[in-house]
Amino acid sequence: MRSLPDHGLPLVQLKEQRRDLIVALQNRSGPVGSWELMQIAAIQTAILAFEEVIADLDAEQEMEAAA
């Protein structure tokens, strides 16, 4: 797999934040609150949106390079 630029978007930071939230939930006992689930869901939605934007930007750059 080739390495693509991140276009200055905070994708890595969002993935790290998601990981930190999930690890924090795994390390505790008791029920998971709806607020915590909403935070993880919101971060996941943002990650997916950034990945789509990055894919679009990469496709545009590849088209420009081929022209």
C-alpha positions in Angstrom: 0.0 0.0 0.0 1.4 3.4 -0.9 1.6 6.3 1.5 -0.8 9.2 0.6 -0.6 12.7 2.0 -3.1 13.6 4.7 -3.8 17.0 3.2 -3.4 18.7 6.5 -6.5 17.1 8.0 -6.6 15.8 11.6 -7.3 12.2 10.7 -4.5 10.7 12.9 -5.5 12.8 15.8 -9.1 11.7 15.5 -8.1 8.1 15.3 -6.0 8.5 18.4 -8.8 10.2 20.3 -11.2 7.4 19.3 -8.7 4.8 20.5 -8.2 6.6 23.8 -11.9 6.7 24.5 -12.3 3.0 23.7 -9.4 2.1 25.9 -10.8 4.1 28.7 -14.1 2.3 28.4 -12.4 -1.1 28.4 -10.4 -0.3 31.5 -13.4 0.5 33.7 -16.2 -1.5 35.2 -19.9 -0.5 35.0 -22.2 0.4 32.2 -21.2 2.5 29.3 -23.1 5.8 29.2 -24.9 7.2 26.2 -22.7 10.3 26.3 -19.6 8.2 25.8 -21.1 6.2 23.0 -22.2 9.5 21.3 -18.6 10.8 21.6 -17.2 7.7 19.9 -19.9 7.7 17.2 -19.3 11.4 16.5 -15.5 10.8 16.2 -16.1 7.8 13.9 -18.4 9.8 11.7 -15.8 12.5 11.4 -13.1 9.9 10.6 -15.2 8.5 7.8 -15.9 12.0 6.4 -12.2 12.9 6.4 -11.3 9.6 4.7 -13.8 10.4 2.0 -12.4 13.9 1.5 -8.9 12.5 1.4 -9.8 10.0 -1.2 -11.4 12.7 -3.3 -8.4 15.0 -3.0 -6.1 12.1 -3.9 -8.2 11.2 -7.0 -8.0 14.9 -8.1 -4.3 15.0 -7.7 -3.8 11.7 -9.6 -6.0 13.1 -12.4 -4.0 16.3 -12.5 -0.7 14.4 -12.6 -1.9 12.2 -15.4 -3.0 15.2 -17.5 
